[in-house]
Amino acid sequence: MKKQPIFTTSFLFLFISNFFIFIGFEMLLPILPAYLLSINATPMQVGLVTTVFTLGAIIIRPFIGYYLIDHKRKHLAIGAGIMLLMITMLYPFLSTIWIFLLLRFFHGTAWGISTTANSTMAVDIIPKARLGEGMGYFSVSTTVGAIVAPSLGILMYNSFSFHTLIWSSALLCLFAVIMLPFIHSATPKQFDKQPFRFMEAIFEKDVWFQSLLTVVTTLGFGAVITFLVLFGEQKGLDHIFLFFFINAIVSTLLRPFTGKWFDKNGPWSIIIVSATLGFLSLIVLSYTTNNHTLILAAILFGAGYGTVMPCLQTWTVQKVSEAKSGAANATFLSSFDVGVGVSAFFLGILAEWMSIAMIFRLVSLSFLIVVLLVYCDYITNKKMNQ
């Protein structure tokens, strides 16, 4: 039987659109705090830049997951893309701190809508028999965008100006929106919807285990994006960008193999192996003093964390019915946000008491926790099927 293709026209347009959305958004992350300081914000207000954004994304996602049960994803994605474009263009005109932070909250809501709608469209477009492989490919648009964009944003800010950075980000959002109408997204089947309850919708109970794994796994990623640049300065590593660059290449090159592995053998073995590599990557990184060990750590992290996350997203979607795919994606993405937010907050406190190298070693244990939890789930599943 001939395999249904993954790389359809709709998939490619969605991939490129999502990639532009992530590049345009992520390139602002390292710059907005610095810009806020330039307009006389306090350290507490600077800290709120990430907090209010994350809050906006987490609050809106349950509503979006519920809405997507029986509404077209494409219309919502286009609307969210336009919101991201308009909000981005407003940043240079704001000089009042609290209005700036309010805009960040709405930026978070638009981001929550866009990422949830795009991920759910990807699930709709990819053949169900190749979902693991297809979601692995699709996640490249997010991981590579997230890895490349911060360095690009810093380069543009230092070489040109904040305004140039903003207009570049807005232009990428515009390109992303232009591509969305060319995507063919089928109208969802009509289901009997239960009444909306926020506390139930904010967390899809059928994927509680996958959500827990996502939060724990993301602790390692949060440590890397929070402390790696500072770690490189402390260790005199002049080419710290190599970690991000090689990580992106490795995780991208492995997607065809890891996705097929997932589809053929299920989530357990691939996640256990990948999480083990993630553990080793942070251990190697913690002892890094030269570019050779930095590259080794990047390879291991790309093969480890870069594989675990798309596997967890695919597993999350597979655990629910088609009607709940939007809610499952919303829960997964919120779990990611919670993991990054928690790690940045608590590890920032720990950084007052221990070295960054020790933080990397401590957080590496999160990957071992994932290995243990997934192995226990595998044993339980095996006994139930006997």
Contacts in CASP RR format, 6 or more apart in sequence:
PFRMAT RR
TARGET T0000
AUTHOR 0000-0000-0000
METHOD contacts of the structure
MODEL  1
MKKQPIFTTSFLFLFISNFFIFIGFEMLLPILPAYLLSINATPMQVGLVT
TVFTLGAIIIRPFIGYYLIDHKRKHLAIGAGIMLLMITMLYPFLSTIWIF
LLLRFFHGTAWGISTTANSTMAVDIIPKARLGEGMGYFSVSTTVGAIVAP
SLGILMYNSFSFHTLIWSSALLCLFAVIMLPFIHSATPKQFDKQPFRFME
AIFEKDVWFQSLLTVVTTLGFGAVITFLVLFGEQKGLDHIFLFFFINAIV
STLLRPFTGKWFDKNGPWSIIIVSATLGFLSLIVLSYTTNNHTLILAAIL
FGAGYGTVMPCLQTWTVQKVSEAKSGAANATFLSSFDVGVGVSAFFLGIL
AEWMSIAMIFRLVSLSFLIVVLLVYCDYITNKKMNQ
3 127 0 8 1.000
3 129 0 8 1.000
3 130 0 8 1.000
4 127 0 8 1.000
4 129 0 8 1.000
4 130 0 8 1.000
5 127 0 8 1.000
6 126 0 8 1.000
6 127 0 8 1.000
6 130 0 8 1.000
6 133 0 8 1.000
6 134 0 8 1.000
6 137 0 8 1.000
7 137 0 8 1.000
8 125 0 8 1.000
9 182 0 8 1.000
9 184 0 8 1.000
10 125 0 8 1.000
10 182 0 8 1.000
10 183 0 8 1.000
10 184 0 8 1.000
10 185 0 8 1.000
11 122 0 8 1.000
11 125 0 8 1.000
11 126 0 8 1.000
11 138 0 8 1.000
13 179 0 8 1.000
13 180 0 8 1.000
13 182 0 8 1.000
13 183 0 8 1.000
14 118 0 8 1.000
14 121 0 8 1.000
14 122 0 8 1.000
14 125 0 8 1.000
14 138 0 8 1.000
14 179 0 8 1.000
14 180 0 8 1.000
14 183 0 8 1.000
15 137 0 8 1.000
15 138 0 8 1.000
15 140 0 8 1.000
15 141 0 8 1.000
16 141 0 8 1.000
16 176 0 8 1.000
16 179 0 8 1.000
17 77 0 8 1.000
17 118 0 8 1.000
17 175 0 8 1.000
17 176 0 8 1.000
17 177 0 8 1.000
17 179 0 8 1.000
17 180 0 8 1.000
17 183 0 8 1.000
18 118 0 8 1.000
18 122 0 8 1.000
18 138 0 8 1.000
18 141 0 8 1.000
18 142 0 8 1.000
18 176 0 8 1.000
19 141 0 8 1.000
19 142 0 8 1.000
19 144 0 8 1.000
19 145 0 8 1.000
20 172 0 8 1.000
20 173 0 8 1.000
20 175 0 8 1.000
20 176 0 8 1.000
20 179 0 8 1.000
21 81 0 8 1.000
21 84 0 8 1.000
21 114 0 8 1.000
21 115 0 8 1.000
21 118 0 8 1.000
21 172 0 8 1.000
21 173 0 8 1.000
21 176 0 8 1.000
22 141 0 8 1.000
22 142 0 8 1.000
22 145 0 8 1.000
22 146 0 8 1.000
22 149 0 8 1.000
23 145 0 8 1.000
23 148 0 8 1.000
23 149 0 8 1.000
23 152 0 8 1.000
23 172 0 8 1.000
24 88 0 8 1.000
24 149 0 8 1.000
24 168 0 8 1.000
24 169 0 8 1.000
24 172 0 8 1.000
24 173 0 8 1.000
25 84 0 8 1.000
25 111 0 8 1.000
25 149 0 8 1.000
25 169 0 8 1.000
26 145 0 8 1.000
26 146 0 8 1.000
26 149 0 8 1.000
26 150 0 8 1.000
27 149 0 8 1.000
27 150 0 8 1.000
27 152 0 8 1.000
27 153 0 8 1.000
27 156 0 8 1.000
27 165 0 8 1.000
27 168 0 8 1.000
27 169 0 8 1.000
28 88 0 8 1.000
28 91 0 8 1.000
28 153 0 8 1.000
28 165 0 8 1.000
28 166 0 8 1.000
28 169 0 8 1.000
29 149 0 8 1.000
29 150 0 8 1.000
30 150 0 8 1.000
30 153 0 8 1.000
30 154 0 8 1.000
31 153 0 8 1.000
31 154 0 8 1.000
31 157 0 8 1.000
31 162 0 8 1.000
31 165 0 8 1.000
32 49 0 8 1.000
32 91 0 8 1.000
32 104 0 8 1.000
33 46 0 8 1.000
33 47 0 8 1.000
33 49 0 8 1.000
34 157 0 8 1.000
35 91 0 8 1.000
35 162 0 8 1.000
36 45 0 8 1.000
36 46 0 8 1.000
36 49 0 8 1.000
36 97 0 8 1.000
36 100 0 8 1.000
37 46 0 8 1.000
39 95 0 8 1.000
39 97 0 8 1.000
39 100 0 8 1.000
40 97 0 8 1.000
41 97 0 8 1.000
41 100 0 8 1.000
45 97 0 8 1.000
45 101 0 8 1.000
48 101 0 8 1.000
48 104 0 8 1.000
49 101 0 8 1.000
49 104 0 8 1.000
50 341 0 8 1.000
50 344 0 8 1.000
52 101 0 8 1.000
52 102 0 8 1.000
52 104 0 8 1.000
52 105 0 8 1.000
53 104 0 8 1.000
53 105 0 8 1.000
53 107 0 8 1.000
53 108 0 8 1.000
53 111 0 8 1.000
54 108 0 8 1.000
54 337 0 8 1.000
54 338 0 8 1.000
54 340 0 8 1.000
54 341 0 8 1.000
55 105 0 8 1.000
55 108 0 8 1.000
56 105 0 8 1.000
56 106 0 8 1.000
56 108 0 8 1.000
56 109 0 8 1.000
56 112 0 8 1.000
57 108 0 8 1.000
57 109 0 8 1.000
57 111 0 8 1.000
57 112 0 8 1.000
57 115 0 8 1.000
57 333 0 8 1.000
57 334 0 8 1.000
57 337 0 8 1.000
58 202 0 8 1.000
58 334 0 8 1.000
58 337 0 8 1.000
58 338 0 8 1.000
59 109 0 8 1.000
60 108 0 8 1.000
60 109 0 8 1.000
60 112 0 8 1.000
60 113 0 8 1.000
61 112 0 8 1.000
61 116 0 8 1.000
61 202 0 8 1.000
61 330 0 8 1.000
61 331 0 8 1.000
61 333 0 8 1.000
61 334 0 8 1.000
62 198 0 8 1.000
62 201 0 8 1.000
62 202 0 8 1.000
62 327 0 8 1.000
62 330 0 8 1.000
63 196 0 8 1.000
63 198 0 8 1.000
63 201 0 8 1.000
64 76 0 8 1.000
64 112 0 8 1.000
64 113 0 8 1.000
64 116 0 8 1.000
64 117 0 8 1.000
64 326 0 8 1.000
64 330 0 8 1.000
65 116 0 8 1.000
65 120 0 8 1.000
65 201 0 8 1.000
65 326 0 8 1.000
65 327 0 8 1.000
65 329 0 8 1.000
65 330 0 8 1.000
66 193 0 8 1.000
66 196 0 8 1.000
66 201 0 8 1.000
66 327 0 8 1.000
67 76 0 8 1.000
68 76 0 8 1.000
68 116 0 8 1.000
68 117 0 8 1.000
68 120 0 8 1.000
68 188 0 8 1.000
68 325 0 8 1.000
68 326 0 8 1.000
68 327 0 8 1.000
69 188 0 8 1.000
69 191 0 8 1.000
69 193 0 8 1.000
69 323 0 8 1.000
69 324 0 8 1.000
69 326 0 8 1.000
69 327 0 8 1.000
70 188 0 8 1.000
70 189 0 8 1.000
70 190 0 8 1.000
70 191 0 8 1.000
70 193 0 8 1.000
70 323 0 8 1.000
71 188 0 8 1.000
72 185 0 8 1.000
72 187 0 8 1.000
72 188 0 8 1.000
73 117 0 8 1.000
73 118 0 8 1.000
73 120 0 8 1.000
73 121 0 8 1.000
73 124 0 8 1.000
73 185 0 8 1.000
73 188 0 8 1.000
74 117 0 8 1.000
74 121 0 8 1.000
74 180 0 8 1.000
74 181 0 8 1.000
74 183 0 8 1.000
74 185 0 8 1.000
76 113 0 8 1.000
76 117 0 8 1.000
77 114 0 8 1.000
77 117 0 8 1.000
77 118 0 8 1.000
77 121 0 8 1.000
77 180 0 8 1.000
78 177 0 8 1.000
78 180 0 8 1.000
78 181 0 8 1.000
79 113 0 8 1.000
79 177 0 8 1.000
80 110 0 8 1.000
80 111 0 8 1.000
80 112 0 8 1.000
80 113 0 8 1.000
80 114 0 8 1.000
80 117 0 8 1.000
81 110 0 8 1.000
81 114 0 8 1.000
81 173 0 8 1.000
81 176 0 8 1.000
81 177 0 8 1.000
81 180 0 8 1.000
82 177 0 8 1.000
83 106 0 8 1.000
83 109 0 8 1.000
83 110 0 8 1.000
83 113 0 8 1.000
83 114 0 8 1.000
84 107 0 8 1.000
84 110 0 8 1.000
84 111 0 8 1.000
84 114 0 8 1.000
84 173 0 8 1.000
85 170 0 8 1.000
85 173 0 8 1.000
85 174 0 8 1.000
85 177 0 8 1.000
87 103 0 8 1.000
87 106 0 8 1.000
87 107 0 8 1.000
87 110 0 8 1.000
88 107 0 8 1.000
88 166 0 8 1.000
88 169 0 8 1.000
88 170 0 8 1.000
88 173 0 8 1.000
89 166 0 8 1.000
89 167 0 8 1.000
89 170 0 8 1.000
90 103 0 8 1.000
91 100 0 8 1.000
91 103 0 8 1.000
91 166 0 8 1.000
92 162 0 8 1.000
92 163 0 8 1.000
92 166 0 8 1.000
94 100 0 8 1.000
94 103 0 8 1.000
112 333 0 8 1.000
115 333 0 8 1.000
116 326 0 8 1.000
116 329 0 8 1.000
116 330 0 8 1.000
116 333 0 8 1.000
119 138 0 8 1.000
119 313 0 8 1.000
119 326 0 8 1.000
119 329 0 8 1.000
119 332 0 8 1.000
119 333 0 8 1.000
120 325 0 8 1.000
120 326 0 8 1.000
120 329 0 8 1.000
121 183 0 8 1.000
121 185 0 8 1.000
122 134 0 8 1.000
122 135 0 8 1.000
122 138 0 8 1.000
123 131 0 8 1.000
123 135 0 8 1.000
123 317 0 8 1.000
123 325 0 8 1.000
123 326 0 8 1.000
123 329 0 8 1.000
124 185 0 8 1.000
124 186 0 8 1.000
124 188 0 8 1.000
124 325 0 8 1.000
125 183 0 8 1.000
125 184 0 8 1.000
125 185 0 8 1.000
126 132 0 8 1.000
126 134 0 8 1.000
126 135 0 8 1.000
126 138 0 8 1.000
129 263 0 8 1.000
130 263 0 8 1.000
131 263 0 8 1.000
131 314 0 8 1.000
131 317 0 8 1.000
131 318 0 8 1.000
132 259 0 8 1.000
132 262 0 8 1.000
132 263 0 8 1.000
132 310 0 8 1.000
132 311 0 8 1.000
132 314 0 8 1.000
133 255 0 8 1.000
133 256 0 8 1.000
133 259 0 8 1.000
133 260 0 8 1.000
133 262 0 8 1.000
133 263 0 8 1.000
134 259 0 8 1.000
135 259 0 8 1.000
135 310 0 8 1.000
135 313 0 8 1.000
135 314 0 8 1.000
135 317 0 8 1.000
136 255 0 8 1.000
136 258 0 8 1.000
136 259 0 8 1.000
136 310 0 8 1.000
136 314 0 8 1.000
137 255 0 8 1.000
137 256 0 8 1.000
138 310 0 8 1.000
139 255 0 8 1.000
139 309 0 8 1.000
139 310 0 8 1.000
139 313 0 8 1.000
140 251 0 8 1.000
140 252 0 8 1.000
140 255 0 8 1.000
143 248 0 8 1.000
143 251 0 8 1.000
143 252 0 8 1.000
143 306 0 8 1.000
143 309 0 8 1.000
144 248 0 8 1.000
144 251 0 8 1.000
144 252 0 8 1.000
145 248 0 8 1.000
147 244 0 8 1.000
147 245 0 8 1.000
147 247 0 8 1.000
147 248 0 8 1.000
148 244 0 8 1.000
148 245 0 8 1.000
148 248 0 8 1.000
150 225 0 8 1.000
150 244 0 8 1.000
151 241 0 8 1.000
151 244 0 8 1.000
153 165 0 8 1.000
156 164 0 8 1.000
156 165 0 8 1.000
156 168 0 8 1.000
157 165 0 8 1.000
188 322 0 8 1.000
188 323 0 8 1.000
189 322 0 8 1.000
189 323 0 8 1.000
191 323 0 8 1.000
201 327 0 8 1.000
202 331 0 8 1.000
202 334 0 8 1.000
203 211 0 8 1.000
203 331 0 8 1.000
204 211 0 8 1.000
204 320 0 8 1.000
204 324 0 8 1.000
204 327 0 8 1.000
204 328 0 8 1.000
204 330 0 8 1.000
204 331 0 8 1.000
206 319 0 8 1.000
206 320 0 8 1.000
206 324 0 8 1.000
206 328 0 8 1.000
207 316 0 8 1.000
207 319 0 8 1.000
207 320 0 8 1.000
207 328 0 8 1.000
207 331 0 8 1.000
207 332 0 8 1.000
209 373 0 8 1.000
209 377 0 8 1.000
210 312 0 8 1.000
210 315 0 8 1.000
210 316 0 8 1.000
210 319 0 8 1.000
210 332 0 8 1.000
211 316 0 8 1.000
211 331 0 8 1.000
211 332 0 8 1.000
211 335 0 8 1.000
212 335 0 8 1.000
212 373 0 8 1.000
213 271 0 8 1.000
213 312 0 8 1.000
213 370 0 8 1.000
213 373 0 8 1.000
213 374 0 8 1.000
214 309 0 8 1.000
214 312 0 8 1.000
214 316 0 8 1.000
214 332 0 8 1.000
214 335 0 8 1.000
214 336 0 8 1.000
214 339 0 8 1.000
215 335 0 8 1.000
215 336 0 8 1.000
215 338 0 8 1.000
215 339 0 8 1.000
215 342 0 8 1.000
216 366 0 8 1.000
216 369 0 8 1.000
216 370 0 8 1.000
216 373 0 8 1.000
217 275 0 8 1.000
217 305 0 8 1.000
217 308 0 8 1.000
217 309 0 8 1.000
217 312 0 8 1.000
217 366 0 8 1.000
217 367 0 8 1.000
217 370 0 8 1.000
218 309 0 8 1.000
218 335 0 8 1.000
218 336 0 8 1.000
218 338 0 8 1.000
218 339 0 8 1.000
218 340 0 8 1.000
218 343 0 8 1.000
219 339 0 8 1.000
219 342 0 8 1.000
219 343 0 8 1.000
219 363 0 8 1.000
219 366 0 8 1.000
220 282 0 8 1.000
220 305 0 8 1.000
220 343 0 8 1.000
220 363 0 8 1.000
220 364 0 8 1.000
220 366 0 8 1.000
220 367 0 8 1.000
221 305 0 8 1.000
221 309 0 8 1.000
221 340 0 8 1.000
221 343 0 8 1.000
222 339 0 8 1.000
222 340 0 8 1.000
222 341 0 8 1.000
222 343 0 8 1.000
222 344 0 8 1.000
222 347 0 8 1.000
223 282 0 8 1.000
223 343 0 8 1.000
223 347 0 8 1.000
223 359 0 8 1.000
223 360 0 8 1.000
223 363 0 8 1.000
224 243 0 8 1.000
224 282 0 8 1.000
224 285 0 8 1.000
224 301 0 8 1.000
225 340 0 8 1.000
226 343 0 8 1.000
226 344 0 8 1.000
226 347 0 8 1.000
226 348 0 8 1.000
227 347 0 8 1.000
227 351 0 8 1.000
227 356 0 8 1.000
227 359 0 8 1.000
227 360 0 8 1.000
228 240 0 8 1.000
228 243 0 8 1.000
228 285 0 8 1.000
229 240 0 8 1.000
230 356 0 8 1.000
231 237 0 8 1.000
231 240 0 8 1.000
231 285 0 8 1.000
231 356 0 8 1.000
231 357 0 8 1.000
231 360 0 8 1.000
232 240 0 8 1.000
234 356 0 8 1.000
235 288 0 8 1.000
235 289 0 8 1.000
237 288 0 8 1.000
237 290 0 8 1.000
237 291 0 8 1.000
237 294 0 8 1.000
239 291 0 8 1.000
239 294 0 8 1.000
240 294 0 8 1.000
242 291 0 8 1.000
242 294 0 8 1.000
242 295 0 8 1.000
242 298 0 8 1.000
243 285 0 8 1.000
243 294 0 8 1.000
243 295 0 8 1.000
243 297 0 8 1.000
243 298 0 8 1.000
243 301 0 8 1.000
244 298 0 8 1.000
245 298 0 8 1.000
246 295 0 8 1.000
246 298 0 8 1.000
246 299 0 8 1.000
246 302 0 8 1.000
247 298 0 8 1.000
247 299 0 8 1.000
247 301 0 8 1.000
247 302 0 8 1.000
247 306 0 8 1.000
248 302 0 8 1.000
250 298 0 8 1.000
250 299 0 8 1.000
250 302 0 8 1.000
250 303 0 8 1.000
250 306 0 8 1.000
251 302 0 8 1.000
251 303 0 8 1.000
251 304 0 8 1.000
251 305 0 8 1.000
251 306 0 8 1.000
251 307 0 8 1.000
254 302 0 8 1.000
254 303 0 8 1.000
254 306 0 8 1.000
254 307 0 8 1.000
255 310 0 8 1.000
258 270 0 8 1.000
258 274 0 8 1.000
258 307 0 8 1.000
258 310 0 8 1.000
258 311 0 8 1.000
259 270 0 8 1.000
259 310 0 8 1.000
259 311 0 8 1.000
259 314 0 8 1.000
261 269 0 8 1.000
261 270 0 8 1.000
262 270 0 8 1.000
262 311 0 8 1.000
262 314 0 8 1.000
267 311 0 8 1.000
267 312 0 8 1.000
267 314 0 8 1.000
267 315 0 8 1.000
267 374 0 8 1.000
268 374 0 8 1.000
268 375 0 8 1.000
268 377 0 8 1.000
268 378 0 8 1.000
268 381 0 8 1.000
270 307 0 8 1.000
270 311 0 8 1.000
271 308 0 8 1.000
271 311 0 8 1.000
271 312 0 8 1.000
271 315 0 8 1.000
271 370 0 8 1.000
271 374 0 8 1.000
272 371 0 8 1.000
272 374 0 8 1.000
272 375 0 8 1.000
272 378 0 8 1.000
274 303 0 8 1.000
274 304 0 8 1.000
274 305 0 8 1.000
274 306 0 8 1.000
274 307 0 8 1.000
274 308 0 8 1.000
274 311 0 8 1.000
275 304 0 8 1.000
275 308 0 8 1.000
275 367 0 8 1.000
275 368 0 8 1.000
275 370 0 8 1.000
275 371 0 8 1.000
275 374 0 8 1.000
276 304 0 8 1.000
276 367 0 8 1.000
276 368 0 8 1.000
276 371 0 8 1.000
277 300 0 8 1.000
277 301 0 8 1.000
277 302 0 8 1.000
277 303 0 8 1.000
277 304 0 8 1.000
277 307 0 8 1.000
278 300 0 8 1.000
278 301 0 8 1.000
278 303 0 8 1.000
278 304 0 8 1.000
278 305 0 8 1.000
278 308 0 8 1.000
278 364 0 8 1.000
278 367 0 8 1.000
279 364 0 8 1.000
279 365 0 8 1.000
279 367 0 8 1.000
279 368 0 8 1.000
279 371 0 8 1.000
280 300 0 8 1.000
281 297 0 8 1.000
281 298 0 8 1.000
281 299 0 8 1.000
281 300 0 8 1.000
281 301 0 8 1.000
281 302 0 8 1.000
281 303 0 8 1.000
281 304 0 8 1.000
281 305 0 8 1.000
281 364 0 8 1.000
282 297 0 8 1.000
282 301 0 8 1.000
282 360 0 8 1.000
282 361 0 8 1.000
282 363 0 8 1.000
282 364 0 8 1.000
282 367 0 8 1.000
283 360 0 8 1.000
283 361 0 8 1.000
283 364 0 8 1.000
284 293 0 8 1.000
284 296 0 8 1.000
284 297 0 8 1.000
284 300 0 8 1.000
285 293 0 8 1.000
285 294 0 8 1.000
285 297 0 8 1.000
285 301 0 8 1.000
285 360 0 8 1.000
286 357 0 8 1.000
286 358 0 8 1.000
286 360 0 8 1.000
286 361 0 8 1.000
286 364 0 8 1.000
287 293 0 8 1.000
287 357 0 8 1.000
288 294 0 8 1.000
288 297 0 8 1.000
308 370 0 8 1.000
309 336 0 8 1.000
312 332 0 8 1.000
313 329 0 8 1.000
313 332 0 8 1.000
316 328 0 8 1.000
316 329 0 8 1.000
316 331 0 8 1.000
316 332 0 8 1.000
317 325 0 8 1.000
317 328 0 8 1.000
317 329 0 8 1.000
317 332 0 8 1.000
319 328 0 8 1.000
320 327 0 8 1.000
320 328 0 8 1.000
343 363 0 8 1.000
347 359 0 8 1.000
347 363 0 8 1.000
350 359 0 8 1.000
350 362 0 8 1.000
351 359 0 8 1.000
354 362 0 8 1.000
END
